[in-house]
């Protein structure tokens, strides 16, 4: 069993489900032997999803007291909850209970499991990570990795690409990174009761960083690369189910031209450019051309929105929701499995239908 590369995913929501499919679909190229997933409760409304995931080669686990409910529903769990964790090489928690599960379950399996991952809301779970930005900070001794949120990915990749020139400029080149995030109110799979009738503004919880998105991006750079960036974000919720929109304003120490900004954006293989200016059009492209309806790029930049005035760069970009988190989750998983060659293996995903140069 030690020789088998087994990835166990807990949760089948907006991150868990497409991640299960992504790994099941690409497991041969990525060098993964088996994908298992955990479902907490047996609900008839979830039966089509579960049977579809099983048909793609993923194996269901559940808590022992729920086995009969699943069998009665027409699906049979392959593994008991604890056994699935124990036999896994990597465990990916895609629930909003990652920190709780870490103390309740994962600690006891540290000697058996290579590593554990949790998603955006679970700050403090482990070392913060965003693929292609903080890879050099990953160490063999890291047991827990926190995949930062989709909007934190977006802030980080804009600052990394434009202000820091992929690490060729130091932190002092970014005098201030100011971001306004217009968040979608709900995902299309969430119930109508969660929808909002009008835009809502969110409070600034942090006097230095504003909302958690910039605070988390600041933590990401500080704790992994030792870069102390001046980042501030504001957020709203908009009555849409399509995509988040982010306006960025970067005040730089060095002068820069619009041509150089666009060159840096195009140089980053994880940034897609677009001539589209509507989130519905970009969302539709992802639905039709992407993986499981998703674009896995870190961000999508409408290139015509970029404007530069000597040291100030302003523009808009679209956040591919959980898409960028899927890519980082996969990269962190492969780091645990193949620490010396995981970046080479990730090349299998740096192309359509996962990552695009233009949408």
SULTA-V451829 format. One record per residue. N is the residue number from 1. PHI is phi in radians with two decimals (* if undefined). PSI is psi in radians with two decimals (NA if undefined). Layout:
BEGIN
N/PHI/PSI
N/PHI/PSI
END
This chain:
BEGIN
1/*/-0.56
2/-1.09/-0.48
3/-1.41/-0.32
4/-1.40/2.44
5/-1.69/1.78
6/-2.03/2.23
7/-1.96/2.17
8/-1.95/2.21
9/-1.98/2.23
10/-1.84/2.05
11/1.88/2.46
12/-2.25/0.64
13/-1.54/-2.57
14/-1.19/-0.34
15/-1.79/-0.79
16/-1.05/-0.86
17/-1.07/-0.93
18/-1.16/-0.46
19/-1.23/-0.71
20/-1.02/-0.81
21/-1.15/-0.74
22/-1.01/-0.85
23/-1.23/-0.63
24/-1.16/-0.66
25/-1.24/-0.55
26/-2.01/0.23
27/-1.08/-0.56
28/-1.15/-0.83
29/-1.16/-0.56
30/-1.53/-0.21
31/1.43/0.60
32/-1.87/2.33
33/-1.53/-0.60
34/-2.67/2.47
35/-2.04/2.17
36/-2.12/2.74
37/-2.52/2.65
38/-1.92/2.35
39/-2.11/2.21
40/-1.29/-0.82
41/-2.22/2.60
42/-1.62/1.74
43/-2.00/2.35
44/-1.01/-0.61
45/-1.11/-0.42
46/-1.63/-0.07
47/-1.02/-0.77
48/-1.05/-0.69
49/-1.12/-0.80
50/-1.12/-0.81
51/-1.13/-0.59
52/-1.18/-0.74
53/-1.12/-0.69
54/-1.14/-0.68
55/-1.13/-0.40
56/-1.53/0.03
57/1.84/-0.07
58/-1.41/2.60
59/-1.97/2.32
60/-1.44/2.41
61/-2.17/2.75
62/-2.76/2.86
63/-1.21/2.58
64/-0.99/-0.67
65/-1.26/-0.08
66/-1.85/-0.06
67/-0.96/-0.85
68/-1.09/-0.64
69/-1.12/-0.72
70/-1.17/-0.75
71/-1.11/-0.73
72/-1.10/-0.53
73/-1.38/-0.26
74/1.90/0.13
75/-2.25/2.48
76/-1.98/2.06
77/-1.07/2.46
78/-1.52/-0.61
79/-2.33/2.65
80/-1.37/2.61
81/-0.82/-0.95
82/-1.19/-0.65
83/-1.11/-0.66
84/-1.11/-0.69
85/-1.19/-0.79
86/-1.04/-0.64
87/-1.57/-0.09
88/-1.39/2.62
89/-1.46/-0.69
90/-2.39/2.41
91/-2.02/2.22
92/-2.00/1.98
93/-1.60/2.04
94/-1.96/0.47
95/-1.87/2.94
96/-1.46/0.36
97/-2.16/0.49
98/-1.05/-0.80
99/-1.16/-0.69
100/-1.13/-0.77
101/-1.18/-0.52
102/-1.03/-0.83
103/-1.36/-0.55
104/-1.41/-0.62
105/-2.19/-0.89
106/-1.19/-0.56
107/-0.95/-0.67
108/-1.30/-0.18
109/-1.96/0.22
110/-1.03/-0.58
111/-1.35/-0.31
112/-1.75/-0.59
113/-1.73/2.39
114/-1.17/-0.68
115/-2.96/2.82
116/-2.23/2.50
117/-2.17/2.57
118/-2.37/2.86
119/-1.79/3.11
120/-0.64/-0.79
121/-1.30/-0.24
122/-1.64/0.97
123/-1.01/2.40
124/1.64/-0.11
125/-1.10/-0.67
126/-3.06/-2.80
127/-1.14/2.23
128/-1.19/2.56
129/-2.60/2.40
130/-2.41/2.11
131/-0.96/2.41
132/1.36/-0.14
133/-1.89/-0.82
134/-2.01/0.41
135/-1.08/-0.63
136/-1.20/-0.18
137/-1.52/-0.24
138/-1.23/2.30
139/-2.15/2.76
140/-1.08/-0.54
141/-1.37/-0.20
142/-1.14/2.15
143/-1.83/-0.53
144/-2.16/2.29
145/-2.20/2.32
146/-1.79/1.99
147/-1.41/2.00
148/-1.18/2.85
149/-1.17/2.91
150/-1.08/-0.73
151/-1.28/-0.52
152/-1.17/-0.70
153/-0.95/-0.78
154/-1.12/-0.86
155/-1.01/-0.81
156/-1.11/-0.74
157/-1.28/-0.56
158/-1.17/-0.80
159/-1.14/-0.76
160/-1.11/-0.73
161/-1.38/-0.88
162/-1.51/-0.90
163/-1.39/-0.70
164/-1.72/-0.10
165/0.86/0.90
166/1.05/0.57
167/1.63/-0.02
168/-1.36/-0.30
169/-1.96/2.58
170/-1.52/3.06
171/-1.04/-0.48
172/-1.16/-0.29
173/-1.24/-0.36
174/-1.74/1.76
175/-1.23/-0.77
176/-2.74/2.30
177/-1.94/1.97
178/-1.98/2.19
179/-2.25/2.35
180/-2.05/2.09
181/-1.90/2.02
182/-1.63/1.78
183/-1.52/2.49
184/-1.16/2.53
185/-1.28/-0.67
186/-2.54/2.76
187/-1.46/2.76
188/-1.15/-0.28
189/-1.66/0.08
190/-1.61/2.66
191/-1.15/2.68
192/-1.07/-0.46
193/-1.11/-0.35
194/-1.50/-0.12
195/-1.25/2.65
196/-2.02/2.57
197/-1.44/-0.30
198/-2.68/2.86
199/-1.05/2.51
200/-2.21/2.38
201/-1.63/2.61
202/-1.90/2.58
203/-1.32/2.73
204/-1.54/1.91
205/-1.43/-0.37
206/-2.16/2.14
207/-1.13/-0.49
208/-1.52/-0.75
209/-1.93/-0.17
210/1.46/-1.88
211/-1.69/3.01
212/-1.13/-0.42
213/-1.07/-0.84
214/-1.24/-0.65
215/-1.05/-0.75
216/-1.19/-0.65
217/-1.16/-0.68
218/-1.08/-0.76
219/-1.09/-0.74
220/-0.99/-0.91
221/-1.19/-0.70
222/-1.19/-0.83
223/-1.38/-0.30
224/-1.92/-0.71
225/-1.97/-0.06
226/1.22/0.39
227/-1.77/2.16
228/-1.76/1.68
229/-1.69/2.51
230/-1.54/1.68
231/-2.13/2.43
232/-2.46/2.40
233/-2.36/2.60
234/-2.14/2.72
235/-2.47/2.58
236/-2.29/2.87
237/-1.97/2.31
238/-1.98/2.57
239/-1.33/1.18
240/-2.48/2.75
241/-1.98/0.15
242/-1.50/-1.50
243/-2.46/2.75
244/-1.33/2.57
245/-2.08/2.40
246/-2.23/2.27
247/-1.74/2.29
248/-2.11/2.53
249/-2.35/1.99
250/-1.95/2.09
251/-1.72/2.03
252/-1.85/2.73
253/-1.33/-0.70
254/-1.65/2.55
255/-1.17/2.62
256/-2.58/2.65
257/-1.76/2.78
258/-1.06/-0.68
259/-1.05/-0.73
260/-1.20/-0.67
261/-1.04/-0.83
262/-1.14/-0.66
263/-1.08/-0.74
264/-1.15/-0.71
265/-1.06/-0.81
266/-1.21/-0.43
267/-1.27/-0.43
268/-1.45/1.97
269/-1.18/-0.22
270/-1.71/0.05
271/-1.85/2.17
272/-1.66/2.42
273/-1.72/2.82
274/-2.69/2.64
275/-1.61/-0.12
276/-1.33/2.60
277/-2.13/0.01
278/-1.94/2.33
279/-1.11/-0.54
280/-1.12/-0.66
281/-1.20/-0.73
282/-1.20/-0.74
283/-1.04/-0.74
284/-1.09/-0.68
285/-1.05/-0.79
286/-1.10/-0.70
287/-1.09/-0.71
288/-1.50/-0.60
289/-1.99/-0.30
290/-1.56/-3.07
291/-1.42/2.07
292/0.92/0.63
293/1.38/0.24
294/-2.17/2.60
295/-1.75/2.26
296/-1.70/0.08
297/-1.04/2.74
298/-1.14/-0.65
299/-2.81/2.89
300/-2.16/2.12
301/-1.90/2.03
302/-1.22/1.82
303/-1.09/-0.49
304/-1.29/-0.15
305/-1.53/-0.12
306/-1.31/2.25
307/-2.38/2.52
308/-2.33/2.30
309/-2.22/1.54
310/1.02/-1.46
311/-1.93/0.10
312/-2.04/2.22
313/-2.07/2.19
314/-2.24/2.49
315/-3.03/3.12
316/-2.06/2.73
317/-2.65/2.80
318/-1.91/2.33
319/-1.55/2.16
320/-1.32/0.71
321/0.75/-2.20
322/-1.34/-0.05
323/-1.03/-0.85
324/-1.16/-0.52
325/-1.18/-0.59
326/-1.09/-0.73
327/-1.17/-0.76
328/-1.17/-0.65
329/-1.10/-0.70
330/-1.17/-0.77
331/-1.10/-0.76
332/-1.14/-0.65
333/-1.07/-0.82
334/-1.18/-0.51
335/-1.08/-0.71
336/-1.16/-0.68
337/-1.40/-0.73
338/-2.38/1.23
339/-1.02/-0.48
340/-1.52/-0.42
341/-2.25/0.25
342/-1.14/-0.57
343/-1.16/-0.60
344/-1.16/-0.73
345/-1.16/-0.55
346/-1.16/-0.30
347/-1.06/-0.40
348/-1.13/-0.35
349/-1.83/-0.08
350/-1.55/0.87
351/-2.81/2.88
352/-1.05/2.55
353/-1.58/0.34
354/-1.69/-0.98
355/-2.12/2.43
356/-2.18/2.58
357/-1.36/-0.62
358/-2.55/2.50
359/-2.23/NA
END
